[in-house]
Amino acid sequence: MEWQDEGIVLSATRLGESDAVLEIMTKNHGRARGFIKGGMGRRNKANLQPGNFLSVNWRSRLETNLGRFTVELLHSPLGNMLGDGNRLAALAAVTSVVVTTMTEREPHLSVYEGLSAIVKLLEASDSSLEGWGAAFSQLELGILQELGYGLDLSECAGTGSTENLIYVSPKSGRAVSEEAGFLYRDKLLSLPAFLASPGEGKIDMQASVEALRLTGYFLDRYVWAVRTGGQPAARERFLSSLQKHTLS
C-alpha cells in the first residue's frame, strides 16, 4: 500500500532514541499516522512541528499497519508565531481538536481546508485573537457537520422564523429566535450573529467565546464525552485565555 498527499502536521512524538510517529491531517486521506526513521534527529525535527505544511509519502505492507512516512517541507508558518504565546496556544488548541475528533484515514476535505485557513490566519501579522476564536468555532461547526451532528441554524425550531436567531437548543441543536426563547433563555445556548448569518454580525471577544462554548458543548456531548472524557486541555486553556480578555 502506498499513497502521496499533502498535509498539516498535528503532532510528532518520539519513538525510541531518534525516530518519530507523525500525525498529520492530509488533504485527501484524512488524519493519518506513520513512522519516520530519524524523525527526531536534527535534520527532520524542525520539519515535524505542528502547523507545518508537508508533502508526504506513506507506505506499508498492509493498509491496517502504522506505515512509514517520508516527508518534504512545503511551508512553515511558524516564523510569525514563535514568541507569540497567544498564536501558539491557538495553534495547539486547533490541532488538538482535529486529533480528538477526526477518525483516522477518513477523508474530510472541508476539515483540512478549514484547518489550513486557520493556520494561515495565525501566520498573518494583522490577525486578531477574537478572529482566531471565531475561525476556530467555524471549523468546529464544520467538524460537527462532517461527523453527522450538524447544527440547524437556518430557522427557529419553534416558529420557523429566520429573524433574530440568538439561541440554540441544547437538546435539538436547532436555532431559536429571541421571541420564542425568551421564557427559556437561561436554559438555551447563545448563538452569535456571525454563526447564524455567515459573513454578517460583529466578531468581538465575547462573540468568539460564546461561539466556542456553543460548538464545544456539542463536541463534548457527541464526541469527547465518549472518546476522551472531555475537551482537550489545549482547547480549554485557549478558551480560558479568551474569557480573560472579555473581562479586561
Secondary structure per residue as TSV (DSSP state, phi and psi in degrees):
chain	resnum	aa	ss	phi	psi
A	1	M	-	360.0	136.7
A	2	E	E	-156.7	142.0
A	3	W	E	-151.7	159.0
A	4	Q	E	-120.8	146.7
A	5	D	E	-164.0	-178.8
A	6	E	E	-125.5	152.6
A	7	G	E	-164.0	179.5
A	8	I	E	-117.3	128.3
A	9	V	E	-65.0	130.3
A	10	L	E	-100.1	-41.3
A	11	S	E	-165.3	161.6
A	12	A	E	-144.3	123.6
A	13	T	E	-117.3	145.2
A	14	R	E	-68.6	140.2
A	15	L	E	-130.9	110.4
A	16	G	T	73.8	-149.7
A	17	E	T	-77.4	-42.8
A	18	S	T	-139.9	-0.2
A	19	D	E	-87.2	172.5
A	20	A	E	-146.9	155.0
A	21	V	E	-109.8	117.3
A	22	L	E	-95.0	134.5
A	23	E	E	-117.6	127.2
A	24	I	E	-142.6	144.6
A	25	M	E	-96.8	110.2
A	26	T	E	-94.8	161.5
A	27	K	T	-69.2	-41.4
A	28	N	T	-117.4	-8.2
A	29	H	T	-123.0	10.7
A	30	G	E	70.3	-157.7
A	31	R	E	-74.6	127.6
A	32	A	E	-135.2	152.1
A	33	R	E	-127.1	150.6
A	34	G	E	-167.6	159.6
A	35	F	E	-85.6	138.6
A	36	I	E	-125.5	116.6
A	37	K	T	-66.0	125.3
A	38	G	T	69.5	22.4
A	39	G	T	-63.1	-25.7
A	40	M	T	-99.7	9.8
A	41	G	S	-75.9	168.6
A	42	R	T	-61.4	-31.0
A	43	R	T	-71.3	-35.7
A	44	N	T	-105.4	-25.4
A	45	K	G	-57.1	-42.0
A	46	A	G	-64.3	-29.2
A	47	N	G	-75.0	-18.5
A	48	L	G	-99.8	19.2
A	49	Q	S	-75.2	139.1
A	50	P	T	-53.2	136.1
A	51	G	T	100.0	-18.9
A	52	N	-	-69.9	144.1
A	53	F	E	-95.4	126.4
A	54	L	E	-125.5	152.1
A	55	S	E	-96.5	128.7
A	56	V	E	-127.9	148.4
A	57	N	E	-124.0	123.1
A	58	W	E	-111.9	134.8
A	59	R	E	-141.6	140.5
A	60	S	-	-157.9	152.2
A	61	R	S	-69.0	-35.5
A	62	L	S	-126.7	144.7
A	63	E	T	-62.6	-29.6
A	64	T	T	-81.2	-10.1
A	65	N	S	-75.9	165.0
A	66	L	-	-60.0	-41.8
A	67	G	-	81.0	173.0
A	68	R	E	-128.1	134.5
A	69	F	E	-100.9	143.4
A	70	T	E	-118.4	139.5
A	71	V	E	-134.0	158.0
A	72	E	E	-139.1	131.8
A	73	L	E	-71.1	126.8
A	74	L	E	-96.1	-43.6
A	75	H	E	-163.2	138.4
A	76	S	-	-114.6	121.2
A	77	P	-	-88.7	4.3
A	78	L	G	-75.6	-13.8
A	79	G	G	-56.3	-41.1
A	80	N	G	-85.6	-6.3
A	81	M	T	-98.8	-32.2
A	82	L	T	-60.2	131.1
A	83	G	T	89.7	-7.3
A	84	D	-	-112.4	99.3
A	85	G	H	-59.9	-35.4
A	86	N	H	-67.0	-41.6
A	87	R	H	-65.1	-44.0
A	88	L	H	-66.2	-36.2
A	89	A	H	-66.1	-40.8
A	90	A	H	-64.6	-41.9
A	91	L	H	-63.1	-44.7
A	92	A	H	-61.9	-37.8
A	93	A	H	-66.6	-47.9
A	94	V	H	-69.2	-38.6
A	95	T	H	-67.2	-35.9
A	96	S	H	-66.2	-34.1
A	97	V	H	-67.4	-43.8
A	98	V	H	-62.6	-42.8
A	99	V	H	-60.0	-41.1
A	100	T	H	-89.9	-3.7
A	101	T	H	-117.6	-30.4
A	102	M	S	-87.5	125.4
A	103	T	-	-69.2	139.5
A	104	E	B	-64.5	138.0
A	105	R	T	65.7	25.7
A	106	E	-	-111.8	118.3
A	107	P	-	-63.8	133.4
A	108	H	-	-142.2	81.7
A	109	L	H	-59.6	-41.9
A	110	S	H	-64.5	-33.4
A	111	V	H	-69.9	-42.8
A	112	Y	H	-58.5	-45.9
A	113	E	H	-65.4	-37.3
A	114	G	H	-66.5	-41.8
A	115	L	H	-63.5	-43.5
A	116	S	H	-59.8	-41.8
A	117	A	H	-63.9	-39.5
A	118	I	H	-68.7	-42.0
A	119	V	H	-61.0	-41.6
A	120	K	H	-67.2	-35.2
A	121	L	H	-65.2	-41.3
A	122	L	H	-66.8	-28.2
A	123	E	H	-75.2	-28.3
A	124	A	-	-68.8	129.9
A	125	S	T	-70.0	-23.0
A	126	D	T	-98.9	12.0
A	127	S	-	-83.6	165.0
A	128	S	-	-126.0	159.8
A	129	L	H	-59.4	-44.8
A	130	E	H	-67.4	-31.3
A	131	G	H	-66.6	-38.7
A	132	W	H	-64.1	-43.9
A	133	G	H	-62.1	-40.5
A	134	A	H	-64.8	-45.4
A	135	A	H	-64.0	-37.6
A	136	F	H	-60.5	-46.7
A	137	S	H	-64.7	-35.6
A	138	Q	H	-67.5	-36.3
A	139	L	H	-63.7	-44.5
A	140	E	H	-64.2	-36.0
A	141	L	H	-61.4	-41.2
A	142	G	H	-66.7	-36.8
A	143	I	H	-62.8	-44.3
A	144	L	H	-57.0	-42.9
A	145	Q	H	-62.4	-44.7
A	146	E	H	-64.1	-32.0
A	147	L	T	-85.6	-2.2
A	148	G	T	90.5	14.4
A	149	Y	-	-119.4	33.6
A	150	G	-	-59.8	142.5
A	151	L	-	-85.6	144.3
A	152	D	B	-100.2	100.6
A	153	L	-	-108.0	17.9
A	154	S	S	-82.9	-30.3
A	155	E	S	-156.9	164.4
A	156	C	-	-69.0	132.4
A	157	A	T	-63.7	-30.3
A	158	G	T	-90.0	-37.7
A	159	T	T	-116.7	-15.9
A	160	G	-	81.7	1.1
A	161	S	-	-69.8	147.9
A	162	T	-	-106.2	7.3
A	163	E	S	-103.4	148.4
A	164	N	S	53.4	45.1
A	165	L	E	-82.1	103.7
A	166	I	E	-124.3	-0.5
A	167	Y	E	-131.2	164.6
A	168	V	E	-133.9	136.0
A	169	S	-	-73.5	125.6
A	170	P	T	-69.1	-15.6
A	171	K	T	-86.6	-47.9
A	172	S	T	-98.2	-20.2
A	173	G	-	72.5	22.5
A	174	R	B	-109.8	151.3
A	175	A	E	-69.3	154.4
A	176	V	E	-136.2	135.1
A	177	S	E	-75.5	164.3
A	178	E	H	-59.4	-42.3
A	179	E	H	-68.4	-47.1
A	180	A	H	-68.9	-28.7
A	181	G	H	-97.2	1.8
A	182	F	G	-56.5	-46.4
A	183	L	G	-72.7	-17.6
A	184	Y	G	-116.6	16.3
A	185	R	G	-58.9	-29.3
A	186	D	G	-71.8	-15.8
A	187	K	G	-104.7	-2.9
A	188	L	S	-102.3	159.4
A	189	L	E	-93.0	144.1
A	190	S	E	-73.3	140.5
A	191	L	-	-117.1	104.7
A	192	P	-	-63.3	147.1
A	193	A	H	-60.8	-32.8
A	194	F	H	-71.3	-19.9
A	195	L	H	-87.2	-36.3
A	196	A	H	-67.2	-38.3
A	197	S	S	-132.9	88.4
A	198	P	T	-53.9	133.6
A	199	G	T	91.8	-8.8
A	200	E	-	-124.2	171.2
A	201	G	S	84.5	146.1
A	202	K	-	-75.1	135.1
A	203	I	-	-107.1	105.5
A	204	D	-	-128.6	-177.0
A	205	M	H	-61.9	-42.2
A	206	Q	H	-64.2	-42.0
A	207	A	H	-64.7	-39.0
A	208	S	H	-66.0	-41.0
A	209	V	H	-63.1	-46.0
A	210	E	H	-62.2	-38.9
A	211	A	H	-64.8	-43.4
A	212	L	H	-70.4	-31.3
A	213	R	H	-64.5	-40.6
A	214	L	H	-64.2	-55.7
A	215	T	H	-66.3	-36.0
A	216	G	H	-63.7	-36.2
A	217	Y	H	-58.7	-47.2
A	218	F	H	-78.2	-32.9
A	219	L	H	-64.9	-39.1
A	220	D	I	-65.8	-42.5
A	221	R	I	-64.2	-44.2
A	222	Y	I	-97.3	-23.1
A	223	V	I	-123.0	-65.1
A	224	W	I	-65.6	-38.2
A	225	A	H	-62.6	-27.7
A	226	V	H	-87.1	-42.4
A	227	R	H	-93.5	-42.3
A	228	T	T	-124.6	-8.0
A	229	G	S	84.1	5.5
A	230	G	S	157.1	170.5
A	231	Q	S	-66.6	154.4
A	232	P	-	-59.9	144.8
A	233	A	H	-60.7	-36.6
A	234	A	H	-64.9	-37.3
A	235	R	H	-67.5	-42.6
A	236	E	H	-60.5	-40.6
A	237	R	H	-66.8	-41.0
A	238	F	H	-65.5	-43.0
A	239	L	H	-62.9	-39.6
A	240	S	H	-63.1	-37.0
A	241	S	H	-64.4	-41.8
A	242	L	H	-63.2	-42.1
A	243	Q	H	-62.6	-38.1
A	244	K	H	-64.2	-35.4
A	245	H	H	-68.9	-27.3
A	246	T	H	-69.8	-22.7
A	247	L	H	-91.8	-13.2
A	248	S	-	-85.9	360.0
